[in-house]
Amino acid sequence: MIKNENMRKANKIRIETVIKGLEKRGIKGYYAEDGEEALRMLLEMMPEGSSVGRGGSMTLNELGVFEELHKRNYTCYEPHSEKDPDRIIEVRRAIFSADFMLTSANAITLDGEIINIDGTGNRLAPIIYGPDKVIFIVGANKIAADVHDAYKRVRCDACPPNCVRLGKKTPCAITGKCGDCMSPGNTVCCNLNTTRYNSIPDRMHVILINDNLGF
Ligand code: SF4
């Protein structure tokens, strides 16, 4: 919860600008005052009985989204919870035919472009061509001025903590500075994707939260 009232007001204004940017890109945006409201909105958007794919996201972890889904009647596909390598591949592939894909963004611009990184592509691929509905849950800390700023955010603010979390031996994990690495099994930003337009009506939705979540 952001305590500074001016910061909260400014975030709300910025989120409203992002929502307008999303609208012209065929993506529906929603404002949530906090994580609890975001969770309520999300559950209303996904009827019980649906199948839901989990894209790796600290925001989803921090909000306890899948813990809530487990308490209800949802079929969840969560590659990160699997241990067996064959099963991980199977679950990653199953996400493509799930009813919903849930994930976050590594950055979102004021004009509504959604930027995501991926090491293997198992998160990006179903975002681009997978479930009938994709829902992004994004904290206000992810808002960037433009695509250039967003890519800078990805390399300065998203990759270093992700690499530290995953124990990767990348320059950003060791020095905090991107070294433009290309290292098998280490580089987490092999793919950098900008979603600039959604051409399938009602497919993409973004819940923007007035709080700092994930990285
Ligand atoms: S290219 Fe390598 S060093 Fe740069 S942000 Fe990505 S993982 Fe880190």
py3Dmol code that shows the C-alpha trace and the ligand (Angstrom):
import py3Dmol

protein = """\
ATOM      1  CA  MET A   1       0.000   0.000   0.000  1.00  0.00           C
ATOM      2  CA  ILE A   2       1.480   3.344  -1.058  1.00  0.00           C
ATOM      3  CA  LYS A   3       1.149   5.671   1.929  1.00  0.00           C
ATOM      4  CA  ASN A   4       1.963   9.007   0.285  1.00  0.00           C
ATOM      5  CA  GLU A   5      -1.359  10.524  -0.770  1.00  0.00           C
ATOM      6  CA  ASN A   6       0.137  12.628  -3.598  1.00  0.00           C
ATOM      7  CA  MET A   7       1.855   9.572  -5.019  1.00  0.00           C
ATOM      8  CA  ARG A   8      -1.445   7.680  -4.945  1.00  0.00           C
ATOM      9  CA  LYS A   9      -3.252  10.543  -6.701  1.00  0.00           C
ATOM     10  CA  ALA A  10      -0.504  10.818  -9.325  1.00  0.00           C
ATOM     11  CA  ASN A  11      -0.580   7.057  -9.870  1.00  0.00           C
ATOM     12  CA  LYS A  12      -4.335   7.158 -10.400  1.00  0.00           C
ATOM     13  CA  ILE A  13      -3.905   9.883 -13.027  1.00  0.00           C
ATOM     14  CA  ARG A  14      -1.140   7.912 -14.762  1.00  0.00           C
ATOM     15  CA  ILE A  15      -3.217   4.715 -14.704  1.00  0.00           C
ATOM     16  CA  GLU A  16      -6.151   6.554 -16.287  1.00  0.00           C
ATOM     17  CA  THR A  17      -3.801   7.710 -19.057  1.00  0.00           C
ATOM     18  CA  VAL A  18      -2.564   4.130 -19.577  1.00  0.00           C
ATOM     19  CA  ILE A  19      -6.178   2.884 -19.765  1.00  0.00           C
ATOM     20  CA  LYS A  20      -6.900   5.395 -22.554  1.00  0.00           C
ATOM     21  CA  GLY A  21      -3.762   4.229 -24.368  1.00  0.00           C
ATOM     22  CA  LEU A  22      -4.841   0.589 -24.022  1.00  0.00           C
ATOM     23  CA  GLU A  23      -8.307   1.346 -25.355  1.00  0.00           C
ATOM     24  CA  LYS A  24      -7.026   2.543 -28.729  1.00  0.00           C
ATOM     25  CA  ARG A  25      -4.937  -0.653 -28.904  1.00  0.00           C
ATOM     26  CA  GLY A  26      -7.987  -2.936 -28.539  1.00  0.00           C
ATOM     27  CA  ILE A  27      -7.125  -3.780 -24.923  1.00  0.00           C
ATOM     28  CA  LYS A  28      -9.486  -3.177 -21.993  1.00  0.00           C
ATOM     29  CA  GLY A  29      -7.953  -1.565 -18.904  1.00  0.00           C
ATOM     30  CA  TYR A  30      -9.349  -1.471 -15.353  1.00  0.00           C
ATOM     31  CA  TYR A  31      -8.319   0.583 -12.322  1.00  0.00           C
ATOM     32  CA  ALA A  32      -7.945  -1.169  -8.953  1.00  0.00           C
ATOM     33  CA  GLU A  33      -7.358   0.801  -5.779  1.00  0.00           C
ATOM     34  CA  ASP A  34      -5.356  -2.060  -4.242  1.00  0.00           C
ATOM     35  CA  GLY A  35      -4.522  -5.746  -4.546  1.00  0.00           C
ATOM     36  CA  GLU A  36      -7.716  -6.860  -2.830  1.00  0.00           C
ATOM     37  CA  GLU A  37      -9.872  -4.979  -5.300  1.00  0.00           C
ATOM     38  CA  ALA A  38      -7.801  -6.388  -8.185  1.00  0.00           C
ATOM     39  CA  LEU A  39      -8.377  -9.914  -6.911  1.00  0.00           C
ATOM     40  CA  ARG A  40     -12.133  -9.324  -6.624  1.00  0.00           C
ATOM     41  CA  MET A  41     -12.242  -7.965 -10.184  1.00  0.00           C
ATOM     42  CA  LEU A  42     -10.229 -10.895 -11.476  1.00  0.00           C
ATOM     43  CA  LEU A  43     -12.507 -13.494  -9.878  1.00  0.00           C
ATOM     44  CA  GLU A  44     -15.540 -11.745 -11.382  1.00  0.00           C
ATOM     45  CA  MET A  45     -13.932 -11.910 -14.828  1.00  0.00           C
ATOM     46  CA  MET A  46     -13.222 -15.659 -14.651  1.00  0.00           C
ATOM     47  CA  PRO A  47     -16.243 -17.934 -14.095  1.00  0.00           C
ATOM     48  CA  GLU A  48     -15.634 -20.859 -11.737  1.00  0.00           C
ATOM     49  CA  GLY A  49     -14.982 -24.052 -13.651  1.00  0.00           C
ATOM     50  CA  SER A  50     -12.583 -22.255 -16.026  1.00  0.00           C
ATOM     51  CA  SER A  51      -9.066 -23.436 -16.752  1.00  0.00           C
ATOM     52  CA  VAL A  52      -6.301 -20.943 -16.029  1.00  0.00           C
ATOM     53  CA  GLY A  53      -2.667 -20.855 -17.121  1.00  0.00           C
ATOM     54  CA  ARG A  54      -0.049 -19.214 -14.919  1.00  0.00           C
ATOM     55  CA  GLY A  55       2.636 -17.075 -16.496  1.00  0.00           C
ATOM     56  CA  GLY A  56       5.636 -16.581 -14.184  1.00  0.00           C
ATOM     57  CA  SER A  57       4.989 -13.375 -12.256  1.00  0.00           C
ATOM     58  CA  MET A  58       6.022 -12.034  -8.870  1.00  0.00           C
ATOM     59  CA  THR A  59       2.908  -9.831  -8.918  1.00  0.00           C
ATOM     60  CA  LEU A  60       0.652 -12.898  -9.040  1.00  0.00           C
ATOM     61  CA  ASN A  61       2.714 -14.463  -6.237  1.00  0.00           C
ATOM     62  CA  GLU A  62       2.526 -11.345  -4.054  1.00  0.00           C
ATOM     63  CA  LEU A  63      -1.245 -11.114  -4.503  1.00  0.00           C
ATOM     64  CA  GLY A  64      -1.714 -14.833  -3.788  1.00  0.00           C
ATOM     65  CA  VAL A  65      -3.834 -15.151  -6.935  1.00  0.00           C
ATOM     66  CA  PHE A  66      -3.394 -18.882  -7.463  1.00  0.00           C
ATOM     67  CA  GLU A  67      -3.836 -19.644  -3.754  1.00  0.00           C
ATOM     68  CA  GLU A  68      -7.295 -18.063  -4.144  1.00  0.00           C
ATOM     69  CA  LEU A  69      -8.017 -20.051  -7.322  1.00  0.00           C
ATOM     70  CA  HIS A  70      -7.056 -23.291  -5.553  1.00  0.00           C
ATOM     71  CA  LYS A  71      -9.740 -22.604  -2.928  1.00  0.00           C
ATOM     72  CA  ARG A  72     -12.317 -22.421  -5.715  1.00  0.00           C
ATOM     73  CA  ASN A  73     -13.322 -24.553  -8.664  1.00  0.00           C
ATOM     74  CA  TYR A  74     -10.624 -23.721 -11.241  1.00  0.00           C
ATOM     75  CA  THR A  75      -8.292 -26.004 -13.183  1.00  0.00           C
ATOM     76  CA  CYS A  76      -4.839 -24.436 -12.866  1.00  0.00           C
ATOM     77  CA  TYR A  77      -1.871 -25.011 -15.155  1.00  0.00           C
ATOM     78  CA  GLU A  78       1.265 -23.967 -13.256  1.00  0.00           C
ATOM     79  CA  PRO A  79       4.552 -25.055 -14.839  1.00  0.00           C
ATOM     80  CA  HIS A  80       6.547 -23.570 -11.963  1.00  0.00           C
ATOM     81  CA  SER A  81       4.951 -25.947  -9.461  1.00  0.00           C
ATOM     82  CA  GLU A  82       6.030 -29.018 -11.428  1.00  0.00           C
ATOM     83  CA  LYS A  83       9.289 -30.900 -10.757  1.00  0.00           C
ATOM     84  CA  ASP A  84       9.387 -33.496 -13.531  1.00  0.00           C
ATOM     85  CA  PRO A  85      10.906 -31.978 -16.735  1.00  0.00           C
ATOM     86  CA  ASP A  86       8.461 -33.867 -19.004  1.00  0.00           C
ATOM     87  CA  ARG A  87       5.517 -32.671 -16.948  1.00  0.00           C
ATOM     88  CA  ILE A  88       6.786 -29.060 -17.088  1.00  0.00           C
ATOM     89  CA  ILE A  89       6.728 -29.215 -20.903  1.00  0.00           C
ATOM     90  CA  GLU A  90       3.274 -30.843 -20.855  1.00  0.00           C
ATOM     91  CA  VAL A  91       1.821 -28.141 -18.566  1.00  0.00           C
ATOM     92  CA  ARG A  92       3.447 -25.331 -20.548  1.00  0.00           C
ATOM     93  CA  ARG A  93       1.779 -26.691 -23.683  1.00  0.00           C
ATOM     94  CA  ALA A  94      -1.575 -27.166 -21.927  1.00  0.00           C
ATOM     95  CA  ILE A  95      -1.675 -23.419 -21.213  1.00  0.00           C
ATOM     96  CA  PHE A  96      -2.226 -22.731 -24.907  1.00  0.00           C
ATOM     97  CA  SER A  97      -5.699 -24.250 -24.732  1.00  0.00           C
ATOM     98  CA  ALA A  98      -6.678 -22.899 -21.287  1.00  0.00           C
ATOM     99  CA  ASP A  99      -9.639 -20.532 -21.008  1.00  0.00           C
ATOM    100  CA  PHE A 100      -7.521 -17.825 -19.387  1.00  0.00           C
ATOM    101  CA  MET A 101      -3.866 -16.864 -19.194  1.00  0.00           C
ATOM    102  CA  LEU A 102      -2.828 -14.811 -16.173  1.00  0.00           C
ATOM    103  CA  THR A 103       0.406 -12.905 -16.011  1.00  0.00           C
ATOM    104  CA  SER A 104       1.862  -9.467 -15.401  1.00  0.00           C
ATOM    105  CA  ALA A 105       3.956  -7.061 -17.464  1.00  0.00           C
ATOM    106  CA  ASN A 106       7.563  -6.066 -16.971  1.00  0.00           C
ATOM    107  CA  ALA A 107       6.594  -2.586 -18.099  1.00  0.00           C
ATOM    108  CA  ILE A 108       3.596  -0.759 -19.536  1.00  0.00           C
ATOM    109  CA  THR A 109       3.837   2.591 -21.262  1.00  0.00           C
ATOM    110  CA  LEU A 110       1.638   5.624 -20.699  1.00  0.00           C
ATOM    111  CA  ASP A 111       0.443   5.054 -24.253  1.00  0.00           C
ATOM    112  CA  GLY A 112      -0.624   1.458 -23.487  1.00  0.00           C
ATOM    113  CA  GLU A 113       2.162  -0.704 -24.957  1.00  0.00           C
ATOM    114  CA  ILE A 114       2.790  -3.829 -22.844  1.00  0.00           C
ATOM    115  CA  ILE A 115       6.401  -5.005 -22.583  1.00  0.00           C
ATOM    116  CA  ASN A 116       7.446  -8.456 -21.402  1.00  0.00           C
ATOM    117  CA  ILE A 117      10.669 -10.435 -21.263  1.00  0.00           C
ATOM    118  CA  ASP A 118      11.053 -14.181 -21.364  1.00  0.00           C
ATOM    119  CA  GLY A 119      13.958 -16.604 -21.183  1.00  0.00           C
ATOM    120  CA  THR A 120      12.335 -19.642 -22.813  1.00  0.00           C
ATOM    121  CA  GLY A 121       9.267 -18.056 -24.410  1.00  0.00           C
ATOM    122  CA  ASN A 122       6.732 -20.194 -22.527  1.00  0.00           C
ATOM    123  CA  ARG A 123       5.102 -17.073 -21.101  1.00  0.00           C
ATOM    124  CA  LEU A 124       5.282 -14.882 -24.181  1.00  0.00           C
ATOM    125  CA  ALA A 125       4.058 -17.500 -26.650  1.00  0.00           C
ATOM    126  CA  PRO A 126       0.608 -18.021 -25.024  1.00  0.00           C
ATOM    127  CA  ILE A 127       0.261 -14.269 -24.478  1.00  0.00           C
ATOM    128  CA  ILE A 128       0.685 -13.784 -28.215  1.00  0.00           C
ATOM    129  CA  TYR A 129      -1.160 -16.867 -29.475  1.00  0.00           C
ATOM    130  CA  GLY A 130      -2.822 -18.922 -26.774  1.00  0.00           C
ATOM    131  CA  PRO A 131      -5.858 -18.756 -24.509  1.00  0.00           C
ATOM    132  CA  ASP A 132      -9.037 -16.966 -25.593  1.00  0.00           C
ATOM    133  CA  LYS A 133      -8.497 -14.453 -22.818  1.00  0.00           C
ATOM    134  CA  VAL A 134      -5.277 -12.997 -21.440  1.00  0.00           C
ATOM    135  CA  ILE A 135      -5.393 -10.967 -18.221  1.00  0.00           C
ATOM    136  CA  PHE A 136      -2.393  -8.918 -17.101  1.00  0.00           C
ATOM    137  CA  ILE A 137      -2.240  -7.709 -13.494  1.00  0.00           C
ATOM    138  CA  VAL A 138       0.133  -4.782 -13.249  1.00  0.00           C
ATOM    139  CA  GLY A 139       1.335  -2.518 -10.416  1.00  0.00           C
ATOM    140  CA  ALA A 140       1.779   1.225 -10.946  1.00  0.00           C
ATOM    141  CA  ASN A 141       5.543   0.799 -10.490  1.00  0.00           C
ATOM    142  CA  LYS A 142       5.640  -0.792 -13.984  1.00  0.00           C
ATOM    143  CA  ILE A 143       4.454   2.345 -15.779  1.00  0.00           C
ATOM    144  CA  ALA A 144       7.080   3.789 -18.133  1.00  0.00           C
ATOM    145  CA  ALA A 145       7.019   6.986 -20.170  1.00  0.00           C
ATOM    146  CA  ASP A 146       7.471   5.255 -23.545  1.00  0.00           C
ATOM    147  CA  VAL A 147       8.879   2.090 -25.125  1.00  0.00           C
ATOM    148  CA  HIS A 148      12.477   3.316 -24.812  1.00  0.00           C
ATOM    149  CA  ASP A 149      11.939   3.991 -21.101  1.00  0.00           C
ATOM    150  CA  ALA A 150      10.172   0.615 -20.746  1.00  0.00           C
ATOM    151  CA  TYR A 151      13.124  -1.293 -22.219  1.00  0.00           C
ATOM    152  CA  LYS A 152      15.425   0.586 -19.868  1.00  0.00           C
ATOM    153  CA  ARG A 153      13.149  -0.356 -16.973  1.00  0.00           C
ATOM    154  CA  VAL A 154      13.279  -4.004 -18.027  1.00  0.00           C
ATOM    155  CA  ARG A 155      17.072  -4.115 -17.978  1.00  0.00           C
ATOM    156  CA  CYS A 156      17.608  -1.899 -14.918  1.00  0.00           C
ATOM    157  CA  ASP A 157      14.678  -2.828 -12.676  1.00  0.00           C
ATOM    158  CA  ALA A 158      13.173  -6.146 -13.826  1.00  0.00           C
ATOM    159  CA  CYS A 159      16.102  -8.328 -14.873  1.00  0.00           C
ATOM    160  CA  PRO A 160      18.519  -7.810 -11.942  1.00  0.00           C
ATOM    161  CA  PRO A 161      16.114  -8.931  -9.169  1.00  0.00           C
ATOM    162  CA  ASN A 162      14.772 -11.718 -11.393  1.00  0.00           C
ATOM    163  CA  CYS A 163      18.281 -13.003 -12.058  1.00  0.00           C
ATOM    164  CA  VAL A 164      19.150 -12.796  -8.354  1.00  0.00           C
ATOM    165  CA  ARG A 165      15.919 -14.632  -7.491  1.00  0.00           C
ATOM    166  CA  LEU A 166      16.652 -17.399 -10.007  1.00  0.00           C
ATOM    167  CA  GLY A 167      20.362 -17.665  -9.149  1.00  0.00           C
ATOM    168  CA  LYS A 168      21.448 -16.672 -12.666  1.00  0.00           C
ATOM    169  CA  LYS A 169      25.059 -15.724 -13.338  1.00  0.00           C
ATOM    170  CA  THR A 170      24.410 -12.644 -15.416  1.00  0.00           C
ATOM    171  CA  PRO A 171      26.198  -9.287 -15.377  1.00  0.00           C
ATOM    172  CA  CYS A 172      23.024  -7.623 -14.074  1.00  0.00           C
ATOM    173  CA  ALA A 173      22.868 -10.057 -11.151  1.00  0.00           C
ATOM    174  CA  ILE A 174      26.535  -9.524 -10.309  1.00  0.00           C
ATOM    175  CA  THR A 175      26.949  -5.764 -10.832  1.00  0.00           C
ATOM    176  CA  GLY A 176      23.378  -4.480 -11.206  1.00  0.00           C
ATOM    177  CA  LYS A 177      24.265  -3.316 -14.716  1.00  0.00           C
ATOM    178  CA  CYS A 178      23.158  -4.979 -17.958  1.00  0.00           C
ATOM    179  CA  GLY A 179      26.044  -6.478 -19.933  1.00  0.00           C
ATOM    180  CA  ASP A 180      23.852  -7.464 -22.917  1.00  0.00           C
ATOM    181  CA  CYS A 181      24.645 -11.096 -22.093  1.00  0.00           C
ATOM    182  CA  MET A 182      23.910 -14.139 -24.245  1.00  0.00           C
ATOM    183  CA  SER A 183      24.518 -16.963 -21.856  1.00  0.00           C
ATOM    184  CA  PRO A 184      22.796 -20.396 -22.141  1.00  0.00           C
ATOM    185  CA  GLY A 185      20.646 -21.092 -19.100  1.00  0.00           C
ATOM    186  CA  ASN A 186      21.309 -17.665 -17.604  1.00  0.00           C
ATOM    187  CA  THR A 187      19.945 -14.865 -19.797  1.00  0.00           C
ATOM    188  CA  VAL A 188      16.367 -14.120 -18.729  1.00  0.00           C
ATOM    189  CA  CYS A 189      15.649 -11.554 -21.437  1.00  0.00           C
ATOM    190  CA  CYS A 190      16.268 -13.726 -24.524  1.00  0.00           C
ATOM    191  CA  ASN A 191      12.960 -12.395 -25.805  1.00  0.00           C
ATOM    192  CA  LEU A 192      11.710  -8.844 -25.411  1.00  0.00           C
ATOM    193  CA  ASN A 193       8.168  -8.395 -26.651  1.00  0.00           C
ATOM    194  CA  THR A 194       6.010  -5.316 -27.118  1.00  0.00           C
ATOM    195  CA  THR A 195       2.271  -5.899 -27.374  1.00  0.00           C
ATOM    196  CA  ARG A 196       1.217  -2.814 -29.307  1.00  0.00           C
ATOM    197  CA  TYR A 197      -2.223  -3.899 -30.544  1.00  0.00           C
ATOM    198  CA  ASN A 198      -4.766  -6.630 -29.867  1.00  0.00           C
ATOM    199  CA  SER A 199      -6.706  -7.457 -33.019  1.00  0.00           C
ATOM    200  CA  ILE A 200      -8.956 -10.135 -31.445  1.00  0.00           C
ATOM    201  CA  PRO A 201     -11.960  -8.432 -29.797  1.00  0.00           C
ATOM    202  CA  ASP A 202     -12.169  -8.796 -25.999  1.00  0.00           C
ATOM    203  CA  ARG A 203      -9.054 -11.004 -25.751  1.00  0.00           C
ATOM    204  CA  MET A 204      -6.690  -8.838 -23.700  1.00  0.00           C
ATOM    205  CA  HIS A 205      -7.461  -7.186 -20.371  1.00  0.00           C
ATOM    206  CA  VAL A 206      -5.187  -5.293 -17.979  1.00  0.00           C
ATOM    207  CA  ILE A 207      -5.960  -4.667 -14.300  1.00  0.00           C
ATOM    208  CA  LEU A 208      -3.784  -1.780 -13.130  1.00  0.00           C
ATOM    209  CA  ILE A 209      -3.265  -1.509  -9.386  1.00  0.00           C
ATOM    210  CA  ASN A 210      -2.404   1.667  -7.471  1.00  0.00           C
ATOM    211  CA  ASP A 211       0.421  -0.081  -5.641  1.00  0.00           C
ATOM    212  CA  ASN A 212       3.983  -1.312  -6.171  1.00  0.00           C
ATOM    213  CA  LEU A 213       4.003  -4.989  -7.062  1.00  0.00           C
ATOM    214  CA  GLY A 214       6.556  -7.348  -8.578  1.00  0.00           C
ATOM    215  CA  PHE A 215       9.480  -6.243 -10.710  1.00  0.00           C
TER     216      PHE A 215
END
"""
ligand_1 = """\
8
SF4
S 20.903 -9.068 -21.163
Fe 21.765 -10.266 -19.473
S 22.742 -8.744 -18.157
Fe 21.324 -7.644 -19.495
S 19.450 -7.500 -18.338
Fe 19.267 -9.320 -19.620
S 19.971 -10.998 -18.316
Fe 20.679 -9.087 -17.373
"""
view = py3Dmol.view(width=600, height=400)
view.addModel(protein, "pdb")
view.setStyle({"model": 0}, {"cartoon": {"style": "trace"}})
view.addModel(ligand_1, "xyz")
view.setStyle({"model": 1}, {"stick": {}})
view.zoomTo()
view.show()
